[in-house]
């Protein structure tokens, strides 16, 4: 199955209303990153062990490691969790930026250095989550 099919299956497998919220966020992220590379990580490692929640990835960035090696990874991630949904904004070097800039403006969300976690989309200011995603994409392109 191709990545788009995996993404559709993953979103569709979520209970209502999480499925609706994830579809809405998926559309929003695709508007911010039209034509972006799509990723799907099922959260299972090569030994068949679950190590994380499945995640949809959007965009592409190159991560540089201390040993000089590089790897490609997504810029924005979307994942369901037990209590709601997480949006990952990767590539921001200042781990306090998201919380300080968008934290209170987002609505009912917990914000860490790279993750915005919330129970339902209705609890968020959509314009602010879009602004955070746009900032993250630009920041990851500049690093």
Secondary structure, 3 states (H helix, E strand, C coil): CCHHHHHHHHHHCCCCCHHHHHHHHHHHHHHHCCCCCEEEECCECCCCCECCCCEEEECCEEEECCCCCEEEECCEEEEEECCEEEEEECCCCCCCHHHHHHHHHHECCEECCCEEEECCHHHECHHHHHHHHHHHHHHHHHC
